[in-house]
Structures are given as structure tokens and as C-alpha cells.
Amino acid sequence: MATLVPLAAIDPALVDQLLDTAFGEGRHARTGADWLEALSFAALDDEDYLVGTIQLWPVALTDPKGRAHPMIMVGPVAVMPGRQGEGFGKALMAASLGAIDAGFEEGAAPL
């Protein structure tokens, strides 16, 4: 199955190529922040070929009183079109959620 590694360990050009393939070139809208390294992963197949990525981003919801409430935005979750349905996306989601849980278990928010 997949080997999951921190997304920061993957060449950013390969990540962009995968995202462009999965979502098209018009996918470049960003939050204005950097993705959260501790919560973002890449999936490599049995031949160490990059087949999927997940990025999590810090965002905030501002309430009517102007208070910011920190949140985490998930996405994109990308899997190469020819490899979808093999469980890579599920494994990436599980890894990110597990990293969030581990951050809370250690007593610190993952942001």
C-alpha cells in the first residue's frame, strides 16, 4: 500500500505537478498562509512514486464581534487520477487527523 511521508520531504515542483494534474491549472487560489507542515502528508506507492498529497491550512472564522476563531482547512486532498479508489486519499486523511489528535494529546493545539 502507501508509504506516508511529511509533505515537506517532497520536492514542491512534484507536488504542484500532482495538484495541476488532479485539479487543473486554475487551482491556484490560496489562503495567504503557509500550509501546516506537521499536518500535511504525501503518499508514495510501492515504487516510491508520488501518488497523493494532503495539505492543511490555518484559517480563522471571524464572528460578528470581530473575534477570530482559529480553524483548520483541509485541502486540497489530491490523488493522481489513475490511482484514485485505491485508498490513498483515505490514508492521507487518517494521517492528518491522527497528527491533529496527537497534537491535542500532547497538550498543544497543532497550530
Residue pairs with C-beta under 8 A, 6 or more apart in sequence:
1 46
1 87
1 91
2 43
2 44
2 45
2 51
2 52
2 87
2 88
2 91
3 43
3 44
3 45
3 48
4 41
4 42
4 43
4 44
4 91
4 92
4 95
5 41
5 42
5 44
6 37
6 40
6 41
6 42
7 15
7 35
7 37
7 40
7 41
7 42
7 53
7 54
7 55
8 37
8 40
9 42
10 42
10 50
10 53
14 50
15 42
15 50
15 53
18 50
18 51
18 52
18 53
18 78
18 80
19 27
19 53
19 76
19 78
20 27
21 80
21 81
22 76
22 78
22 79
22 80
22 81
23 76
23 78
27 76
31 57
31 58
31 59
31 73
33 57
33 58
33 59
35 55
35 56
35 57
36 55
36 56
36 57
36 58
36 72
36 110
36 111
38 99
38 103
38 110
39 56
39 72
39 96
39 99
39 100
39 110
40 53
40 54
40 55
40 56
40 96
41 53
41 54
41 92
41 95
41 96
41 99
42 50
42 52
42 53
43 50
43 51
43 52
43 53
43 79
43 88
43 91
43 92
44 50
44 51
45 51
45 83
51 79
51 80
51 83
51 88
52 77
52 78
52 79
52 80
52 83
52 88
52 89
52 91
52 92
53 76
53 77
53 78
53 92
54 74
54 75
54 76
54 77
54 78
54 89
54 92
54 93
54 95
54 96
55 75
55 76
56 72
56 73
56 74
56 96
57 72
57 73
57 75
58 70
58 71
58 72
58 73
58 111
59 70
59 71
59 72
59 73
60 68
60 69
60 70
60 71
61 68
61 69
61 71
62 68
62 69
63 69
70 109
70 111
72 100
72 110
72 111
74 93
74 96
77 89
77 92
77 93
79 86
79 88
79 89
79 92
99 110
100 110
103 109
103 110
104 110
